């Protein structure tokens, strides 16, 4: 009987240690969300929703948002305007539906992440 108990304890220990290996543990890098960047996340939003008015090469004459420098300098104003209701003065994008909450959150996260290029 002692022999079976001993073998059982060894089997349980082997199974427990198999699932505790370092390759199965989460790393700190896996737990941190990816940074939101201008090139990957923000530029496509601005191109889709702010052109042609804010893109000089497309004939726009408003404050330019076609580059990292222009967008990062105007992020506070952009965030303020896209969060307004369509009936409010200063709402953007003008003559278009309000941006989705997820799209606005990308812009907020970009600012919170430090305006990464």
C-alpha positions as CSV (number, residue, x, y, z in Angstrom):
1,X,0.0,0.0,0.0
2,X,2.9,2.4,0.8
3,X,4.3,1.7,-2.7
4,X,1.1,2.8,-4.4
5,X,0.8,6.0,-2.3
6,X,4.4,6.9,-3.1
7,X,3.9,6.4,-6.8
8,X,0.7,8.4,-6.7
9,X,2.4,11.3,-5.0
10,X,5.2,11.2,-7.5
11,X,2.7,11.2,-10.4
12,X,0.9,14.2,-8.9
13,X,4.2,16.1,-8.4
14,X,5.3,15.5,-12.0
15,X,1.9,16.7,-13.4
16,X,2.0,19.8,-11.1
17,X,5.6,20.7,-12.1
18,X,4.8,20.2,-15.8
19,X,2.3,23.1,-15.7
20,X,4.7,25.3,-13.7
21,X,7.4,25.5,-16.3
22,X,8.8,28.9,-17.1
23,X,7.6,28.7,-20.7
24,X,4.0,28.7,-19.5
25,X,4.3,31.7,-17.3
26,X,3.1,35.1,-18.5
27,X,5.9,37.7,-18.9
28,X,5.6,41.4,-18.1
29,X,5.8,42.2,-21.8
30,X,2.7,40.1,-22.5
31,X,0.7,41.9,-19.9
32,X,1.4,45.4,-21.1
33,X,-0.8,46.7,-24.0
34,X,1.0,47.8,-27.2
35,X,1.7,51.5,-27.6
36,X,-0.5,53.4,-30.0
37,X,1.6,55.1,-32.7
38,X,1.0,57.8,-35.2
39,X,2.1,55.8,-38.2
40,X,0.2,52.6,-37.4
41,X,-2.9,53.8,-35.7
42,X,-3.5,57.6,-36.0
43,X,-2.5,58.4,-39.5
44,X,-5.1,56.1,-41.1
45,X,-7.9,57.6,-38.9
46,X,-6.9,61.1,-39.9
47,X,-6.6,60.2,-43.6
48,X,-10.0,58.6,-43.6
49,X,-11.9,61.2,-41.6
50,X,-10.1,64.6,-41.9
51,X,-9.2,64.6,-45.6
52,X,-9.4,66.7,-47.8
53,X,-10.1,69.7,-45.5
54,X,-7.0,69.2,-43.3
55,X,-4.7,67.8,-46.0
56,X,-3.1,70.6,-48.0
57,X,-1.9,68.3,-50.8
58,X,-5.6,67.4,-51.4
59,X,-6.6,71.0,-51.5
60,X,-7.4,71.6,-47.8
61,X,-6.9,75.0,-46.3
62,X,-7.6,74.1,-42.6
63,X,-5.0,73.4,-39.9
64,X,-2.9,70.6,-41.4
65,X,-3.2,67.1,-39.9
66,X,-1.4,65.3,-42.7
67,X,1.9,64.9,-40.7
68,X,3.0,63.7,-37.3
69,X,4.0,67.3,-36.4
70,X,0.7,68.8,-37.4
71,X,-1.4,66.0,-35.7
72,X,0.6,66.0,-32.4
73,X,0.5,69.8,-32.2
74,X,-3.3,69.8,-32.6
75,X,-4.3,66.7,-30.7
76,X,-6.0,68.5,-27.8
77,X,-8.2,70.5,-30.3
78,X,-8.9,67.4,-32.4
79,X,-10.0,65.4,-29.3
80,X,-12.2,68.3,-28.1
81,X,-13.9,68.6,-31.5
82,X,-14.5,64.9,-32.3
83,X,-16.1,64.5,-28.9
84,X,-18.7,67.2,-29.5
85,X,-22.2,66.3,-30.6
86,X,-22.9,66.9,-34.3
87,X,-25.2,69.8,-33.5
88,X,-22.5,71.6,-31.5
89,X,-20.5,74.5,-32.9
90,X,-17.0,73.3,-33.8
91,X,-18.0,69.6,-34.2
92,X,-15.7,67.6,-36.5
93,X,-15.7,65.9,-38.9
94,X,-17.9,68.5,-40.4
95,X,-20.8,67.2,-42.5
96,X,-20.0,63.6,-41.5
97,X,-21.2,61.3,-38.8
98,X,-19.6,61.4,-35.3
99,X,-16.6,59.1,-35.0
100,X,-17.1,55.9,-33.1
101,X,-16.1,55.7,-29.5
102,X,-13.4,53.1,-30.4
103,X,-11.9,55.5,-32.9
104,X,-11.9,58.4,-30.4
105,X,-10.3,56.1,-27.9
106,X,-7.4,55.4,-30.2
107,X,-6.7,59.1,-30.4
108,X,-7.0,59.4,-26.6
109,X,-4.7,56.4,-26.1
110,X,-2.1,57.9,-28.5
111,X,-2.1,61.1,-26.4
112,X,-1.8,59.1,-23.2
113,X,1.0,56.9,-24.6
114,X,3.0,60.1,-25.2
115,X,2.3,60.8,-28.9
116,X,4.6,58.1,-30.2
117,X,5.5,58.5,-33.8
